[in-house]
Amino acid sequence: MAAATSVTTKAKTIVQSFRRFLKKPWEITGPCSDPEYKEAIPAATEYRIYCPATPKLRAIVPDSDPEKVFDIKYYSRDKRRSRPPIRRYILRKADVEKMMKEKTFDTSDFPPVYLTSTVEEDYNARGGGYE
């Protein structure tokens, strides 16, 4: 049994020494021949050593001091909702009638009329002006 293991270790060392001298054709020249070149495809042992869903370390969340705990709630940091509430009034018909009696309208309250002159039509045209 010991002789078989020594034969395998000798064979491995011979194969490794051949690998040093015998190279693949694309490793002789080009970018792969550089000693700093790293292959783009990772080995199975290098790729995704641990599952991404399981974190390496457990997160430490401080919960002893309430003033040091970060508030992650969105609505507390939302500036649009921090305005004072809009005051709403419920108007009854009597209230509206009272407001309309108090309000007086003037001609300056309305926009000016853009048609100030009359259009003169030519009734003597052939076909009544339409043809």
ZIUR-V451124 format. One record per residue. N is the residue number from 0. RES is the residue in one small letter. BURIAL is b if it has 16 or more other C-alpha atoms within 10 Angstrom, else e. Layout:
BEGIN
N&RES&BURIAL, N&RES&BURIAL
END
This chain:
BEGIN
0&m&e, 1&a&e, 2&a&e, 3&a&e, 4&t&e, 5&s&e, 6&v&e, 7&t&e, 8&t&e, 9&k&e, 10&a&e, 11&k&e, 12&t&e, 13&i&e, 14&v&e, 15&q&e, 16&s&e, 17&f&e, 18&r&e, 19&r&e, 20&f&e, 21&l&e, 22&k&e, 23&k&e, 24&p&e, 25&w&e, 26&e&e, 27&i&e, 28&t&e, 29&g&e, 30&p&e, 31&c&e, 32&s&e, 33&d&e, 34&p&e, 35&e&e, 36&y&e, 37&k&e, 38&e&e, 39&a&e, 40&i&e, 41&p&e, 42&a&e, 43&a&e, 44&t&e, 45&e&e, 46&y&e, 47&r&e, 48&i&e, 49&y&e, 50&c&e, 51&p&e, 52&a&e, 53&t&e, 54&p&e, 55&k&e, 56&l&e, 57&r&e, 58&a&e, 59&i&e, 60&v&e, 61&p&e, 62&d&e, 63&s&e, 64&d&e, 65&p&e, 66&e&e, 67&k&e, 68&v&e, 69&f&e, 70&d&e, 71&i&e, 72&k&e, 73&y&e, 74&y&e, 75&s&e, 76&r&e, 77&d&e, 78&k&e, 79&r&e, 80&r&e, 81&s&e, 82&r&e, 83&p&e, 84&p&e, 85&i&e, 86&r&e, 87&r&e, 88&y&e, 89&i&e, 90&l&e, 91&r&e, 92&k&e, 93&a&e, 94&d&e, 95&v&e, 96&e&e, 97&k&e, 98&m&e, 99&m&e, 100&k&e, 101&e&e, 102&k&e, 103&t&e, 104&f&e, 105&d&e, 106&t&e, 107&s&e, 108&d&e, 109&f&e, 110&p&e, 111&p&e, 112&v&e, 113&y&e, 114&l&e, 115&t&e, 116&s&e, 117&t&e, 118&v&e, 119&e&e, 120&e&e, 121&d&e, 122&y&e, 123&n&e, 124&a&e, 125&r&e, 126&g&e, 127&g&e, 128&g&e, 129&y&e, 130&e&e
END
